[in-house]
Amino acid sequence: MGLIQVGGLKKSDKLSSFRINREPRFLLLYPPQRFDAKSGVKPEGSLGLLYIAGALRDAEFEVRVLDCCVGNEKYSLEQSFFRQVQLNDGMMRVGMSLQDILQEVSGYDIIGISSIFTPQTRMVEETVRSISQTYPEKLIVLGGINARSQMARFFDAGAHLICISEAEQTITEIGKIIRKDSMDFSGLPGIAFRNGDRIQINPMGPIEPDLDKLPIPAWDMLQLQRYWEINRPHSSGLSFDIPPAYAPAMTSRGCPYTCKFCHISGEGQNSDTGYLGKFRYKSEERVEKEMVRLKGLGVEYVFIEDDSLLAKKKRALQIFRMLIKFGFKLGDVNGVNLSHLHKNEGGRLVPDDEMLETMAEAGFDKLLFPVESGSQRIIDKWASGKVHHDIYDISALIKKANSVGIEVASCYLIGYPDETYEELMQTLVLAKKHMDAGSRCVNFTMVTPFPGTALYDHVVENDLLLPGLELADMTWMKPSMKTIIEPWILEFIQIKAWEFLNKPDIVNTVRSLTPKA
């Protein structure tokens, strides 16, 4: 048996060093959240850990899921979601106290922690460090885009293993290794760990192409009633009178586009993660099976989290027609690529009426349109050329969606490194045009070079990060890069354009969701 370095101390790979049961018990955590005063506070509850939990349960391991933002039956919402504490930096910490989290951790052997988004880095760090210091005998495993992008930081905090790719199989293999009375993970694909003074990364093997082989997400392990009581889906984006019984779902992974600000731009064919960006999808039969499961849990509203829901249009239409019988309300979370909402008719591109009408019949009443920019040059350079303003009529798409009962939120990014004032104005004018066409709201977020993206690599190589910026403080709401337009002007325009273009009910509702000191 070999050695692995854990928290700076060499420990033999015998289970006695960690005091882990031969049948390890897993606790999967979403850490508390950290928000600034301009962001709406929403619980996590994304799908990543639910797939992991499903895989562990299928392999007959004991597993539970804990969203530290909402707690469990032992804690009131005042002790979890409405426990909002102002931090020294002015940000707000939302969720269970560290003492309560440590109490929940005490009965488990392996603690799996989700770290998807860079803005939650400090809360992940806090959680890892506290567990590591209080329970040095427990194995701490991290996963998610942010975990693999800032590995050294999280290893310094006390993490032992980091999954660098899709982890449904990886996490079960960790459990199986422990069942063999071993802690030797040196040959396990798709993980990273400290090996002496260096970080060893075991590249991922081939990515599973058949998503029907994924476990059914363990939605039943979420505190669904608490989410419904809070009634703040983590990405609704539109009106806020949605039915309370909601859950996330996913029918595909990957995307045909590789926008430089998206994590998929760093998940190409030659990446250590494996080819995560490749578009893969579930069969109609598998999606139907998941919908049956959700229906049985009392879910009424399903938020679809695909990165590219409509990439295979014939398949998408078949799934939507199948969904009609369930009577769900449906919303798209990540945005539908506008190329897939057009069709070629007589040599010109026009809105795909059949697609929008079928989506409405299936239950969709909310869609996000990722317009990205009003400048075609910007879109071609930074956003894979996925929107063509010269041939797409986005206003007509909005009107058609509205006519079949689908609300649209139009989303734009500002603050590209080389964006000019003229190009920024093109975006603002286009947003106004889309509001006039019937968009329910317009959203402006900062182009942010999150670690793990091609944009981050570009910014580092060209010394474009703002001086003194901590990666953990990156957010969609504030500039992170040196840009042609002064950062303070970008931030001012972001706030004022949003306030000016959106209707008062949207502005007031979003502000009502911000943290309170």
PyMOL commands that set and color helices and strands:
alter all, ss='L'
color gray80, all
select helices_A, chain A and resi 15-18+48-58+77-79+98-105+118-134+145-149+151-157+168-179+211-213+219-221+224-230+263-266+284-296+313-326+338-341+353-362+376-382+394-403+421-437+454-461+471-473+487-501+504-512
alter helices_A, ss='H'
color red, helices_A
select strands_A, chain A and resi 3-6+9-12+25-30+33-35+62-67+84-86+92-94+110-114+139-143+161-163+191-195+198-202+246-249+252-253+280-281+301-304+329-332+342-345+348-351+364-372+407-414+441-446
alter strands_A, ss='S'
color yellow, strands_A
deselect
rebuild
show_as cartoon
